[in-house]
Amino acid sequence: MQKLATSNHSATTAIGQRLMILEALKAGPKTSDELRCMGAYSSNSRIAELRKAGHEIITNFVDTFDRDGYRRRLALYQLEGEPC
């Protein structure tokens, strides 16, 4: 697997998205929608890659409602520490 990322990687690359997600999770838990709004459209894949790199990321599911009143279930990701 490639390095996680360096600051010169764009958020459009998988490496850049992993770095962006990791930095966001260091600030606190984020939903899949929040990560998508930040530009990580394949957040579940990037989370899996971060886990493979040794980061302990917990996933919980939260129920929410969209603007039309339909129930949605979102992943809520939480970073549990530094890589092993």
N, C-alpha and C positions, 0 to 999 in steps of 0.2 A: 504494500500500500504506500502511496505517496505520503510525504510529510503532511501534517495537519494543515498548516498554512503559515505564511508570513504576511506582514502588513502590505506587501506589494501585490497581493493577489486580489483580483476583482471579485465582487460579490456574485458575479455571474458564473464563476467557476465553482466546481464542487469543493475545491480547497478553500476558496474564499468564503463559501457558505458555511463550511465547518467552522472556520475561525469566527465568523459573525455569530453563529449560533452559540458557540462556546462562550464568547464574550457576553452575549445576552443572558445566558443561563447563569453566569457568575453574578449578575445583578439581581437574579431572582427567577422563580418559575415563570415559564412562558407557555402559552397555548400554541397549538399548531397554526391557528389563525394569526396570532401575533407574529410568529416567525414568518408566515407567508407575507404579511404586510411589510416585513423587513426585507423581503426579497428571496427568502428560502422556500421556493415552491415545492421542493421535494424534501421537506423537513424529516419525514420518517426515514428516508434513505440516509440523509446526513447524520441523523441521530444514531442509526445502526452503525455507520462508519466510525463515529466518535466512540461508541461503546467498544467496537473492535480495537480501537486504538488505546483502550484502557480506561476511559472515562466512565464513572458510574452515574448513569442517568436513569432516574426513576420516571415511569410513565403512570399517570393516573388519568382517569377519564372524567370529564365534567359535562353535565348537561347544561345547555344554554338554548336560547331561542333566537332565531334570525329575525330580520326586520319585518318579515311577513307573519311572524308568530309560530313558525314551525320549529319543533324541537330539533336540536342538533347535539351530537355528542362530539366533543373535542378532546384531543390528547393534551394533557398538561404535563410538560417536561420539567424535571427538577434535577439540578446537578448536585450530587452527593459528596463531592470531594475531588481531589486531584487524581490524575491517572495512577494506576498501580505500577 
